[in-house]
């Protein structure tokens, strides 16, 4: 992984922020960390997202909106929900 120092941030000047854009934003952006940064060999988009049906308005929606703004394409080819 990369560190803040590798991105040329002066870590001594960084301060914790308390503002929250959306509680699902971090989760919704996880596809970027997994598919593009940590494991690029998996390829983008993911073949499938698998999660409980309670995530239709949670993780699935957040992932879709974040990816639409960032890449103009969904981060998954298929969704499979259960429950």
C-alpha positions as CSV (number, residue, x, y, z in Angstrom):
1,X,0.0,0.0,0.0
2,X,0.9,3.6,-0.2
3,X,1.4,6.0,2.6
4,X,0.5,9.7,3.0
5,X,4.2,10.6,2.8
6,X,4.4,8.9,-0.6
7,X,1.7,11.3,-1.8
8,X,3.8,14.2,-0.6
9,X,1.4,15.3,2.1
10,X,3.1,17.0,5.0
11,X,1.7,14.6,7.7
12,X,2.6,17.1,10.4
13,X,0.1,19.5,9.0
14,X,-2.8,17.0,8.6
15,X,-5.7,17.3,11.1
16,X,-8.6,15.0,11.8
17,X,-11.8,16.2,10.3
18,X,-15.2,15.6,11.9
19,X,-17.4,16.3,8.9
20,X,-19.1,13.3,7.3
21,X,-20.2,13.5,3.6
22,X,-22.1,10.3,3.9
23,X,-21.8,7.3,6.2
24,X,-21.8,5.0,3.2
25,X,-19.3,6.9,1.1
26,X,-16.2,5.0,2.5
27,X,-17.9,1.6,2.0
28,X,-19.1,2.6,-1.5
29,X,-15.5,3.6,-2.5
30,X,-14.0,0.2,-1.4
31,X,-14.1,-1.1,-4.9
32,X,-11.4,1.4,-5.8
33,X,-9.1,0.1,-3.0
34,X,-9.7,-3.5,-3.8
35,X,-10.0,-3.6,-7.6
36,X,-7.6,-0.9,-8.6
37,X,-5.1,-0.4,-5.8
38,X,-4.7,-3.6,-3.7
39,X,-5.6,-6.3,-6.3
40,X,-5.6,-4.8,-9.8
41,X,-5.2,-8.3,-11.2
42,X,-8.8,-8.9,-10.3
43,X,-9.8,-6.4,-13.0
44,X,-12.4,-3.7,-13.0
45,X,-15.4,-3.9,-12.7
46,X,-16.0,-6.8,-10.3
47,X,-17.8,-9.8,-11.8
48,X,-20.3,-9.8,-9.1
49,X,-21.4,-8.0,-5.9
50,X,-23.0,-10.4,-3.4
51,X,-24.7,-9.1,-0.3
52,X,-28.0,-9.2,1.6
53,X,-31.0,-7.4,0.2
54,X,-30.8,-4.8,3.0
55,X,-27.9,-3.3,1.0
56,X,-29.9,-2.1,-2.0
57,X,-29.9,1.4,-0.5
58,X,-26.7,0.9,1.3
59,X,-23.5,-0.5,-0.1
60,X,-24.8,-1.2,-3.6
61,X,-26.2,2.3,-4.1
62,X,-23.2,4.0,-2.6
63,X,-20.8,1.9,-4.8
64,X,-22.8,2.7,-7.9
65,X,-23.1,6.4,-7.3
66,X,-19.4,6.8,-6.4
67,X,-18.3,4.8,-9.4
68,X,-20.6,6.7,-11.7
69,X,-19.1,10.0,-10.6
70,X,-15.5,8.7,-10.7
71,X,-15.5,6.4,-13.7
72,X,-18.9,6.8,-15.4
73,X,-19.4,3.0,-15.1
74,X,-20.7,0.7,-12.4
75,X,-18.1,-1.1,-10.2
76,X,-19.8,-4.5,-10.8
77,X,-21.2,-6.5,-13.8
78,X,-23.9,-8.3,-11.7
79,X,-25.5,-8.1,-8.3
80,X,-26.8,-11.1,-6.4
81,X,-28.8,-10.4,-3.3
82,X,-30.1,-12.9,-0.7
83,X,-32.2,-12.8,2.4
